[in-house]
Amino acid sequence: MIQLATYTVLAVALYFDIRERRIPNAIVVCGAAAGLVLQSVMPGAAGLSMSVLGFATGLVILLPLFAFGKFGAGDVKLLAALGALRGFSFIWRATLLGALAGGVIAVVQMSMKRELSLSVYGAVTQSYRSTLTMAYAPAIAIGVLLADLGVLPW
């Protein structure tokens, strides 16, 4: 049931993030509420604390990057909702795998736009900054899927 809720939230978030470059609050609020309810009903009080800790972890991981304008608020709230659904340990693995997937997506996107060499040069000389942006929900979804597949078993 928790995996179904996870992938439902991800599917709707993917749709909106790719299509409109925003993730509506209703999606993340429903996902977080579902996580709190499902985790508290299924394993009891320990599940509720795991859900709250997962929510807080998901929020704290991306919040500094949001503060510096590197991520959108929807991405931060989506990760928090997924943390509420899946818990502390899972959200760490999914975030790490999602960051790796996001890096690959960014390199592919820059290569397609012929900005990769400029960005690498700019990183070294601090003379060029790309204006490309990307929807991050796909990277988060890949991270969740890989974590579910046990890519990082710890």
TAWOUR-V89463 format. One record per backbone hydrogen bond with DSSP energy under -1.0 kcal/mol. CO is the residue of the C=O (numbers start at 1). NH is the residue of the N-H. Records with the same first field share a line. If there is no record, write none. Layout:
CO=NH + NH
This chain:
1=5
2=6
3=7
4=8
5=9
6=10
7=11
8=12
9=13
10=14
11=15
12=16
13=17
14=18
15=19
16=20
24=28
25=29
26=30
27=31
28=32
29=33
30=34
31=35
32=36
33=37
34=38
35=39
36=40
37=41
38=42
44=48
45=49
46=50
47=51
48=52
49=53
50=54
51=55
52=56
53=57
54=58
55=59
56=60
57=61
59=63
62=66
63=67
64=68
65=70
66=69
72=76
73=77
74=78
75=79
76=80
77=81
78=82
79=83
80=84
81=85
82=86
83=87
87=91
88=92
89=93
90=94
91=95
92=96
93=97
94=98
95=99
96=100
97=101
98=102
99=103
100=104
101=105
102=106
103=107
104=108
105=109
106=110
107=111
108=112
109=113
110=115
111=114
115=119
116=120
117=121
118=122
119=123
120=124
121=125
122=126
136=140
137=141
138=142
139=143
140=144
141=145
142=146
143=147
144=148
145=149
146=151
147=150
